[in-house]
Amino acid sequence: MTAGPRRVAVIGAGLVGGSVALAARAAGVPHVTLTDSDPAVLARAAALGLAHAVTDSIAAAVHDADLVVAAVPTHAVPSVLAEAAGSAPHWAILTDVASLKYNLIVKVESTLREVGRSSQLFVGGHPMAGSEQSGPEAADEQLFQAATWVLTPTPTTADDALRTLSTFLRRLGARVLVLSPARHDELVAVVSHLPQVVASALADVAADAVESSGEAVLAVAGGGFRDTTRIAASDPDLWLGILRGNHTAVLDALDRYRVRLDELRDALAGDDQVRLAAILTRASAARRRLVPKAVGVELVDLVVPLADRPGAIAAATTVLGEAGVNVEDLAMRHAVEGERGALVMRIAADATSRAITALAADGIHAHADLDTPSTPDTPSTPDTPSAPETSTSPDVDTSTDS
């Protein structure tokens, strides 16, 4: 297997960047350097010991790096990687952690060409892991244990770069999934961006009803309305950037959704009970397949990195039971290498702090995973996108099940 990098430079000392630095150190990478454009953030990262070295200069951070990780906002990735490429060794691999890939990768490759750097050693990336916290204080060396890390190479990407980066991510505990940039954006458009648009539209319709009917609308609003519209309260500025960055895939998802709505409307308008029943039955079956167990409260996935050994699951679930935290669903995600993995337990969102505190008191580390798909992987319902475009490069795991 291709050897992993020995000198890693991380640009951005927030949650993800700090966690990459910590995880790399824990995985035995000999030298990790961290930099950030905010002096206060960098000072906090230095005080926390997130890396072997910290510097306020991108050039100083990357001058001897084998791997450069840009953990910065999406709009800053092209310029940051271009600056890094100007000072990094010619063999250094460049990657990012942005949540949208296609348009960004086009910009990064173009920017690299402008500064005279080949894009062969650039590999786009998106770790499907997060936390309810932010900043360097939230950095967690186990954040990526058994989490999916999507890599999005292009036809110009060197195979060695993909293999080396995959090896590094596996050392962090991640499961590597390789998708084309366009396929990545298509999938997140369906499971993340379309729900946001639908929730916003529904909330807007409900607001019209409130204006015409008064507060009676709110009085009859049940859990279904609250669950369906909850994400409509998200930051509009954040979603403006996301929807603009992925507008083609979101428009496609919206078109497919509109087709389904038209089918429903036609069946209702024509009082076609057979057709309506078929649509509702199909949707019900799809929901059970996509989300095996649904309950009437907001849920989160609690991730507990564990050694893959008998009794580990029982220990964690027993602690939660004694703390009065009900586990709605659980699964064991196995890391690709070694006897490691992560227990994923679905619990009520309002019990998150209590659960983490109880586990910590028993010496068990845990974090709430807010960025991964909400359904834990289970043997009976593998989390497998339909026909993804995946790489068949050696040493890269292109499966999505455990």
C-alpha positions as CSV (number, residue, x, y, z in Angstrom):
1,M,0.0,0.0,0.0
2,T,1.2,3.5,-0.8
3,A,3.0,5.2,2.1
4,G,1.1,8.1,3.7
5,P,2.5,11.6,4.0
6,R,5.1,12.4,6.7
7,R,4.7,16.1,6.8
8,V,1.2,17.6,6.8
9,A,0.2,21.2,6.6
10,V,-3.4,22.2,7.6
11,I,-4.7,25.6,6.6
12,G,-7.5,26.6,8.9
13,A,-7.6,25.9,12.6
14,G,-11.4,25.5,13.1
15,L,-13.3,22.4,14.0
16,V,-12.3,20.4,10.9
17,G,-8.8,21.7,10.4
18,G,-8.0,21.4,14.1
19,S,-9.4,17.8,14.1
20,V,-7.3,16.9,11.0
21,A,-4.2,18.2,12.8
22,L,-5.0,16.3,16.0
23,A,-6.0,13.1,14.3
24,A,-2.8,13.2,12.1
25,R,-0.7,13.6,15.2
26,A,-2.5,10.7,16.9
27,A,-2.1,8.6,13.8
28,G,1.7,9.0,14.1
29,V,2.4,11.6,11.3
30,P,5.8,12.8,12.3
31,H,5.2,16.5,11.7
32,V,2.0,18.5,11.5
33,T,1.9,22.3,10.9
34,L,-1.2,24.4,11.4
35,T,-1.9,27.9,10.2
36,D,-4.9,30.3,10.2
37,S,-5.5,33.8,8.9
38,D,-7.1,34.8,12.3
39,P,-4.3,35.5,14.9
40,A,-6.7,34.9,17.8
41,V,-7.8,31.5,16.4
42,L,-4.2,30.5,15.8
43,A,-3.1,31.5,19.3
44,R,-5.9,29.4,20.8
45,A,-4.9,26.4,18.5
46,A,-1.3,26.8,19.6
47,A,-2.3,26.9,23.3
48,L,-4.3,23.7,22.8
49,G,-1.3,21.9,21.2
50,L,-3.3,20.9,18.1
51,A,-0.2,20.6,15.9
52,H,3.6,20.1,16.3
53,A,4.0,23.7,15.0
54,V,1.8,26.7,14.2
55,T,2.6,29.7,12.0
56,D,0.8,32.7,10.7
57,S,2.2,32.2,7.2
58,I,0.9,29.8,4.6
59,A,4.2,29.8,2.9
60,A,6.0,28.7,6.1
61,A,3.4,26.1,6.8
62,V,3.7,24.3,3.5
63,H,7.3,24.8,2.4
64,D,8.2,21.2,3.3
65,A,4.8,19.5,3.3
66,D,3.9,16.3,1.6
67,L,0.2,17.0,2.0
68,V,-1.7,20.4,2.3
69,V,-5.2,20.4,3.6
70,A,-7.3,23.5,3.0
71,A,-9.9,23.6,5.8
72,V,-11.2,27.0,4.9
73,P,-14.6,28.4,3.7
74,T,-15.5,27.3,0.2
75,H,-15.0,30.7,-1.4
76,A,-11.4,30.9,-0.1
77,V,-10.3,27.4,-1.2
78,P,-9.0,28.4,-4.7
79,S,-6.9,31.3,-3.6
80,V,-5.6,29.5,-0.5
81,L,-4.5,26.5,-2.5
82,A,-2.9,28.7,-5.2
83,E,-0.9,30.5,-2.5
84,A,0.1,27.2,-1.0
85,A,1.1,25.7,-4.3
86,G,3.5,28.6,-4.8
87,S,5.5,27.5,-1.8
88,A,4.9,23.8,-1.4
89,P,7.3,21.2,-2.8
90,H,6.4,20.0,-6.3
91,W,5.4,16.6,-5.0
92,A,2.9,17.9,-2.4
93,I,-0.7,16.7,-2.6
94,L,-3.4,19.4,-2.2
95,T,-6.9,18.8,-0.9
96,D,-9.8,20.6,0.7
97,V,-12.8,19.9,2.9
98,A,-15.5,22.0,1.2
99,S,-19.1,20.6,1.0
100,L,-19.6,21.4,-2.7
101,K,-17.2,20.1,-5.3
102,Y,-17.9,20.5,-9.0
103,N,-17.7,24.2,-9.5
104,L,-15.1,24.6,-6.8
105,I,-12.8,22.0,-8.4
106,V,-13.1,23.7,-11.8
107,K,-12.1,27.0,-10.1
108,V,-9.2,25.3,-8.2
109,E,-7.8,23.6,-11.3
110,S,-8.0,26.9,-13.3
111,T,-6.4,28.8,-10.5
112,L,-3.6,26.3,-10.2
113,R,-2.9,26.5,-13.9
114,E,-2.7,30.3,-13.6
115,V,0.1,30.0,-11.1
116,G,1.9,27.4,-13.1
117,R,1.0,24.4,-11.0
118,S,-0.3,21.1,-12.3
119,S,-3.7,20.0,-11.0
120,Q,-2.6,16.4,-11.0
121,L,-1.8,16.4,-7.3
122,F,-5.1,18.1,-6.3
123,V,-7.8,15.9,-4.9
124,G,-11.1,17.4,-3.8
125,G,-12.5,16.1,-0.5
126,H,-15.5,16.3,1.8
127,P,-15.5,14.7,5.3
128,M,-19.0,13.7,6.3
129,A,-18.3,14.4,9.9
130,G,-19.0,17.3,12.3
131,S,-19.9,18.4,15.7
132,E,-22.4,20.6,17.6
133,Q,-19.4,22.8,18.5
134,S,-17.0,25.0,16.5
135,G,-13.6,26.6,16.7
136,P,-10.2,25.1,17.7
137,E,-11.6,24.2,21.1
138,A,-13.9,21.7,19.4
139,A,-11.1,19.9,17.6
140,D,-11.3,16.2,18.2
141,E,-8.7,13.6,17.1
142,Q,-11.5,11.0,16.9
143,L,-13.9,13.1,14.8
144,F,-13.3,11.0,11.7
145,Q,-13.4,7.5,13.2
146,A,-15.5,5.4,10.9
147,A,-16.9,8.5,9.2
148,T,-17.2,8.7,5.4
149,W,-14.7,11.0,3.7
150,V,-15.7,11.6,0.1
151,L,-12.9,12.2,-2.4
152,T,-13.7,13.7,-5.8
153,P,-10.8,13.1,-8.3
154,T,-11.0,14.3,-11.9
155,P,-9.5,12.7,-15.1
156,T,-6.4,14.7,-14.5
157,T,-5.8,13.5,-10.9
158,A,-2.7,11.3,-10.5
159,D,-3.5,7.8,-9.2
160,D,-0.6,8.1,-6.7
161,A,-2.1,11.2,-5.3
162,L,-5.5,9.5,-4.8
163,R,-3.9,6.5,-3.2
164,T,-1.6,8.5,-0.9
165,L,-4.5,10.7,0.3
166,S,-6.7,7.7,0.8
167,T,-4.0,6.0,2.9
168,F,-3.7,9.1,5.1
169,L,-7.5,9.4,5.6
170,R,-7.7,5.7,6.6
171,R,-5.0,6.4,9.2
172,L,-7.4,9.0,10.6
173,G,-10.0,6.3,10.9
174,A,-12.2,7.5,7.9
175,R,-13.9,5.3,5.3
176,V,-13.0,6.7,1.9
177,L,-15.7,6.9,-0.7
178,V,-14.7,8.1,-4.2
179,L,-17.3,9.9,-6.4
180,S,-17.1,12.2,-9.4
181,P,-17.5,15.9,-8.4
182,A,-20.8,16.1,-10.2
183,R,-22.1,12.9,-8.6
184,H,-21.2,14.2,-5.1
185,D,-23.1,17.4,-5.7
186,E,-26.1,15.5,-7.1
187,L,-26.3,13.3,-4.0
188,V,-26.1,16.2,-1.5
189,A,-28.6,18.1,-3.6
190,V,-31.2,15.4,-3.1
191,V,-30.6,14.6,0.6
192,S,-29.6,18.0,1.9
193,H,-30.4,20.9,-0.4
194,L,-33.8,19.9,-1.8
195,P,-35.2,19.3,1.8
196,Q,-34.1,22.8,2.7
197,V,-35.8,24.4,-0.3
198,V,-39.0,22.3,0.3
199,A,-39.1,23.3,4.0
200,S,-38.6,26.9,3.1
201,A,-41.5,26.8,0.5
202,L,-43.8,25.0,3.0
203,A,-43.0,27.5,5.7
204,D,-43.8,30.3,3.3
205,V,-47.1,28.8,2.3
206,A,-48.0,28.4,6.0
207,A,-47.1,32.0,6.6
208,D,-49.7,33.0,4.0
209,A,-52.3,30.9,5.8
210,V,-51.5,32.7,9.1
211,E,-52.1,36.0,7.4
212,S,-55.5,35.0,6.2
213,S,-56.6,32.8,9.1
214,G,-54.7,34.1,12.0
215,E,-53.1,32.1,14.8
216,A,-55.6,29.3,14.4
217,V,-53.1,27.8,11.8
218,L,-50.4,27.5,14.5
219,A,-52.9,26.0,16.9
220,V,-53.5,23.1,14.6
221,A,-49.9,22.6,13.5
222,G,-48.7,19.2,14.6
223,G,-45.4,17.5,14.9
224,G,-45.3,16.7,11.2
225,F,-45.4,20.4,10.3
226,R,-42.7,21.2,12.9
227,D,-40.5,18.4,11.7
228,T,-40.9,19.3,8.0
229,T,-40.3,23.0,8.4
230,R,-37.6,23.0,11.1
231,I,-34.7,23.5,8.8
232,A,-36.4,26.5,7.1
233,A,-35.2,28.5,10.1
234,S,-31.6,28.0,9.0
235,D,-29.3,30.9,8.2
236,P,-30.5,32.4,4.8
237,D,-27.0,33.8,4.0
238,L,-25.5,30.4,4.4
239,W,-28.1,28.8,2.1
240,L,-27.8,31.5,-0.5
241,G,-24.2,30.5,-1.0
242,I,-24.9,26.8,-1.0
243,L,-27.8,27.0,-3.4
244,R,-25.9,29.3,-5.7
245,G,-22.9,27.0,-5.6
246,N,-24.9,23.9,-6.4
247,H,-27.8,25.4,-8.4
248,T,-27.6,23.0,-11.4
249,A,-28.0,19.9,-9.2
250,V,-30.6,21.6,-7.0
251,L,-32.6,22.6,-10.0
252,D,-32.5,19.0,-11.3
253,A,-33.7,17.7,-7.9
254,L,-36.4,20.3,-7.8
255,D,-37.6,19.3,-11.3
256,R,-37.9,15.7,-10.2
257,Y,-39.7,16.8,-7.1
258,R,-42.1,18.9,-9.2
259,V,-42.9,15.8,-11.4
260,R,-43.9,14.0,-8.2
261,L,-46.1,16.9,-7.0
262,D,-47.8,17.1,-10.4
263,E,-48.6,13.3,-10.2
264,L,-50.1,13.8,-6.8
265,R,-52.1,16.9,-8.0
266,D,-53.4,15.1,-11.1
267,A,-54.5,12.1,-9.0
268,L,-56.3,14.4,-6.5
269,A,-57.9,16.6,-9.2
270,G,-59.2,13.5,-11.0
271,D,-60.2,11.7,-7.9
272,D,-58.1,8.8,-9.1
273,Q,-58.0,6.8,-5.8
274,V,-56.1,3.9,-7.4
275,R,-53.3,6.2,-8.7
276,L,-53.2,8.2,-5.5
277,A,-52.9,5.0,-3.4
278,A,-50.1,3.7,-5.6
279,I,-48.2,7.0,-5.1
280,L,-48.6,7.0,-1.4
281,T,-47.7,3.3,-1.1
282,R,-44.6,3.8,-3.1
283,A,-43.5,6.8,-1.0
284,S,-44.2,4.9,2.2
285,A,-42.1,2.0,1.2
286,A,-39.3,4.4,0.1
287,R,-39.3,6.1,3.4
288,R,-39.0,2.8,5.3
289,R,-36.1,1.8,3.1
290,L,-34.3,5.2,3.4
291,V,-35.0,5.7,7.1
292,P,-35.8,2.4,8.8
293,K,-37.1,3.8,12.0
294,A,-39.0,7.1,12.4
295,V,-40.0,8.6,15.7
296,G,-41.8,11.8,16.6
297,V,-38.9,13.6,18.1
298,E,-35.8,15.3,16.6
299,L,-32.9,12.8,16.7
300,V,-29.2,13.0,16.4
301,D,-26.5,10.3,15.8
302,L,-24.2,10.0,18.8
303,V,-20.8,8.6,17.6
304,V,-18.7,6.7,20.1
305,P,-15.3,5.6,18.8
306,L,-14.6,2.1,20.3
307,A,-12.2,-0.7,19.9
308,D,-13.9,-3.4,17.9
309,R,-14.2,-6.0,20.7
310,P,-16.9,-7.9,22.6
311,G,-18.7,-5.9,25.3
312,A,-17.9,-2.4,23.9
313,I,-21.4,-1.8,22.7
314,A,-23.0,-3.1,25.9
315,A,-20.8,-0.8,28.0
316,A,-21.9,2.3,26.1
317,T,-25.5,1.5,26.0
318,T,-25.6,0.5,29.6
319,V,-24.2,3.9,30.6
320,L,-26.9,5.6,28.6
321,G,-29.6,3.4,30.0
322,E,-28.6,4.3,33.5
323,A,-28.6,8.0,32.6
324,G,-32.2,7.6,31.3
325,V,-31.3,8.2,27.7
326,N,-33.2,5.9,25.3
327,V,-31.3,4.6,22.3
328,E,-33.7,4.6,19.3
329,D,-31.4,2.8,16.9
330,L,-27.7,1.7,16.8
331,A,-25.1,0.2,14.6
332,M,-21.4,-0.5,14.6
333,R,-19.4,1.1,11.8
334,H,-16.1,-0.7,11.3
335,A,-13.0,1.2,10.3
336,V,-11.3,0.0,7.2
337,E,-8.0,-0.9,9.0
338,G,-7.3,-2.2,12.4
339,E,-9.5,-3.3,15.2
340,R,-11.3,0.0,15.5
341,G,-14.7,1.3,14.7
342,A,-17.5,3.6,15.9
343,L,-20.7,2.8,17.6
344,V,-23.5,5.0,16.2
345,M,-26.4,5.5,18.6
346,R,-29.5,7.4,17.6
347,I,-30.9,9.4,20.5
348,A,-33.3,12.3,21.1
349,A,-31.5,15.6,20.3
350,D,-32.5,17.2,23.7
351,A,-30.6,14.3,25.5
352,T,-27.3,14.9,23.7
353,S,-25.5,16.9,26.4
354,R,-26.7,14.5,29.1
355,A,-25.6,11.4,27.1
356,I,-22.1,12.9,26.3
357,T,-21.7,13.8,30.0
358,A,-22.7,10.4,31.2
359,L,-20.4,8.6,28.8
360,A,-17.5,10.9,29.7
361,A,-18.0,10.2,33.4
362,D,-17.4,6.5,32.6
363,G,-14.4,7.2,30.4
364,I,-16.1,6.9,27.1
365,H,-15.6,9.6,24.5
366,A,-18.5,10.6,22.3
367,H,-19.7,13.4,20.0
368,A,-22.9,14.3,18.2
369,D,-22.5,13.9,14.5
370,L,-24.6,16.7,12.8
371,D,-23.1,16.5,9.3
372,T,-23.5,12.8,8.4
373,P,-26.7,11.3,7.0
374,S,-29.1,10.8,9.9
375,T,-29.5,7.1,9.6
376,P,-26.8,4.8,11.0
377,D,-25.5,2.1,8.8
378,T,-27.0,-1.3,9.5
379,P,-26.4,-4.6,7.9
380,S,-30.0,-4.8,6.7
381,T,-30.1,-1.3,5.3
382,P,-26.7,-0.3,3.9
383,D,-26.4,3.4,3.2
384,T,-25.6,2.9,-0.5
385,P,-26.4,5.7,-3.0
386,S,-27.9,4.4,-6.2
387,A,-25.2,3.6,-8.8
388,P,-22.6,6.2,-7.7
389,E,-19.7,6.9,-10.1
390,T,-16.9,5.4,-8.1
391,S,-13.2,4.9,-8.6
392,T,-11.7,1.4,-8.9
393,S,-8.2,2.6,-7.9
394,P,-6.3,0.2,-5.7
395,D,-6.4,0.8,-1.9
396,V,-9.5,3.0,-2.1
397,D,-12.7,1.8,-0.6
398,T,-15.5,2.7,-2.9
399,S,-18.3,1.0,-0.9
400,T,-20.6,2.8,1.4
401,D,-21.7,0.0,3.7
402,S,-19.8,-1.0,6.8
